[in-house]
Amino acid sequence: MSDNVIDQNMSARNELHLFIFEGGSAEPMYVKKLEQNFMGGRISVKTVFDAEIYQLYEFLKNEGFALDIVNLLKERSKKNAELLEGYTRDSFAYIYLFFDYDAHATKADDDKISQMLAFFDNETDNGMLYISYPMVEAIRHYKDMESFKELTVKCKRANCPYKDDCEDVDACLKEPHYKTIVPTESRKQLTNINGYTREVWKELISAHVSKMNYLVNGRFELPNKIESQELIFDKQLDKHILHKCPKVAVLSAFPVYVLDYFGADTLKEKLEE
């Protein structure tokens, strides 16, 4: 059966979910395994934008932030066009976008992220945007709860606004890419997505939503409420990004999406099962 399970009767009841991923390899696989092992099945279409969030911003800006995201996806690739054939924006009750912060990208700009989060702030309207800091690999950048609590990484590289005054700029720019360091700083078992059992997901979800709560509220524990993506980004800016050596608190979008989906109380119950 296809990962994109489309049930016309369910669609008629306006319960169809649209997922939009930055890339076509890791992101859809993580969500697929998350659904299988923790969230249960859902009626969804999974599509790929196949470009960074800053390129999506350019499309939106050119259309005065009145762009039809479903039509844009159809134009992006033949596969998207086939998946979305016969569907319009009104076909989907919920839209979720998953992108990386990618502050080292050529067109990276924190103001653009703020505008995107303000626009994509409701899954039943324009869609809900979830950001992984610094990238999708954040979900497996984990050894244990204790070390994960304070785990941060540099995020700007050549885009660092302070590089001209930094004595360590040459060494900094030669540091390995984030994708390279994650396997060496993580549990080896997390390398293979197919090995993510329900218990693995429970630990990762607990770690990341606790980290989100720590970032926003200063408490490394399961949150008692949902926090907006805009607030999470504002806290990243205040505590880590807008400093002389810009960093981000390592945080994956997927567990935060799970928190939003179930709500704090229900998620706590599921994590205790």
N, C-alpha and C positions, 0 to 999 in steps of 0.2 A: 504494500500500500504506500502511496506517495506521502511524503512528509507534509505536503500541503493538502490537508484533508478538507475538501469542500463539500458541504452538505447543503443542497439547495433548500431543503425544508428549514434547516437551522438558519440559513441566510435570510429566508423569508421572515423569520422571527427576529431579525436584526441582531444576531448574536455572533456574527463573524468577526474574528480578530485578524488584523493585518500587522505583520512584523516586517520592519525595514531594517536591514543590517548594513553596516558599512562594508564588510567584506563577505565573501561567499564560502569561506572555509571554516574557520574556527567558530564564529558567532552562531551560525545556524546549528552547528553540532552541539554547542553548549546548551542552547535552548532546547533542542531536541532531547538531550539526555536529562536536562532539568525537568522537562515535562514528564518524561517516562518514569523517572525515579523519585520525583517529589511532588509534582503538581497535578499529575493525572492528565488525561487527554483533553484536548480542546479543539474547537473548530477554527482552523487558522490557515492563512496563506502567508508563506515566508518568502520575502523578496530581498534582493540585494541592490543597493545603490551603487556599489563598487567605486567609491571615491570618498575622500575625507569629508568631514563635517563642514569644512571651510568652503568646499566646492558646492555643497548643498546650499550654503549661505548665499553664494553668488547667484545661483538660480533663483532663490527666493527674493533677493534684493532686486534683481532685474525685473521681476514681476510685481514689485511693490508689496511683497509679502502676501500676495493673493493667489499664489500658485496652487494648482490642483495636484497634490502629491501623487495621486493614483495615475493620472495621465503622464506625469513626469517619469514615473517608474516604468510605464509601458514604453516610453521613448528611450529609456536607458539601455534596454537589452531585449533581444528576441525572447529569451526565457521569461523575463518579466511579462512581456506582452502576451505570451501564451498562458501564463499563470493567471493573469488578470483579465483575460478575454471575457467580455460580457459583464465586467464589474466596473462600478463607478465609486466615487467617494461615498455615496449614500449606501453602498452595499455593506459597508463595514461599521460595526458598532464601536469598535475599539481599534486604535492605531498606536503602535509602539515603535519607536525608533531607538536603535542602539548604535552609538558612535563612540570613538575614542577622543580623548582630549587632544592628543597629538600636538602639543605646543611647539614641537620642533619643526612642524610642517611649514612649507614655504609661505602659505597664506594664513598662517596661524595668527589669531588676534583674540584677546580675551573679551573685547567688546562684542565681537561677533558671537562668541559663545553665549554671552549674556542675552543678546537679542534672540538667538535661537531658542534658548530656554524659556524666554518670555513668550515666544510665539507658540512653541510646542509644549504647552503646559497643561494639556487636558486630553486624555486618551479618547474622549467622546467628541472632541471638537477638531482642532487641527492635528492632534496627536500628542503623545507624551514622549519627550526625548529623555533618554537615559545616557549618561556619560560615564565611561570607564576612565579612571585616572591611574597611570597615564595612557594605558592602552588595554585592549581586550585581555592580554596576558596577565593582567592584575588578578584575575580569578584564581590563578594557580600559583601566584607569588606568595606562598604561604608555607611556613614550617610548623608553627604552633601559635597559640593565642598570645602568649607572653611577648614573643618577638614581633608579632604582627601589629600589636597595639601602636607602636611608635614607628612603624615602617614607612619611610618616605623615600622618594627618589628625585633626582634632578629632572627637570622637565623641559627646559628651554633650549639647551645646547647652543647652536649658532644664533638662535633668536634671543638669547639672553640680553636684556637691555643694559646690563652692567659689564659686559665682556671687555669693553675698551678700558675699563679701570680695574680689571681683575688680574692679579699677578699669576693666577693659576689657569688662565684661559687656555693655553696650549695643551696642558695636561687634561683639562676638563673636556675639551673637544675630541681628545683621543680616547676617552673612556668608551668601553664597549656599549653598543646599543642596548636598550632595555630588553629587547627580545632575546639578546644573548645572555644577559645576566640572570634572567628569571629561572632557567633550568638549574643553574648552579646554586641558587639561593632558595630553592623550593624542595619540598618532598619529592623524591624520585617518582613515587606512585602517582603524582598529579600530572605527570607528563602525558599519559595516555588517557584521553577523555573517555574512552570506552570503559575504563576502570572506575569511573565515578559512580559508586553505589549510592543508595539512599543515605547511608551513614556518612559517606564522604560529603554529600551535598549538605547534610544537616550541619556538619562542622564548618564547612565553608560559608554557608548562609549565616550561621551564628557569628562567625568571625567578622564577616563584612558588615553586617547590620550593626554589630556592636561597635565596629570601627567608625561607621557613619555616625552613630550616637555619640561616640567620643569626640569626633570632629566637630559636631554641631553643639553638643550639650556638655562635653567634658566628662562623660561617664562611659567607660568601656564595659557595657552591659547591653542586654537586649533592650531595644527602645520600647517605650510605652505608647508611642504615636508615630505616625508617618511624618517625614520632613520633606519639604519640596526640593526639587532638583536645583532651583534657583538659590535656595538657602545653602544647600550643600556646596555649590560652586562659590558662593560668597564667602563661606568659611574657608574653603581652599585658598581663595585669594588672600584673605586676611591673615591666616595662620601660616601659609606656606609659599604661595606664589609670589606675592608682592613683597618679596624680601631680596636682599642683595644676591643671594644664591637661590634662585627660584626652584622650588620643589613642589611636589604634591604628596599628600597622604595616599598611599596605594589603596585603591578602592574600586571594586568591580560594580558594574551597573546591574548585573543579573540578580544578585541577592537583594539589592534595593528594590528592584522590580517585584520580586517575590513578596517583600514586605508590603509594598503598596497594593499588591493584588489581594493578599489575604487580610491585611490589617494586622496591627501589632498583637492583639489578643489571640486571634486564630493562629497566627504564625507561631507564637509561643507554644500553643497546644500541639501543633504539628511537630515542632522540634523536640517535644517531650515524648512523643509516641514511640 
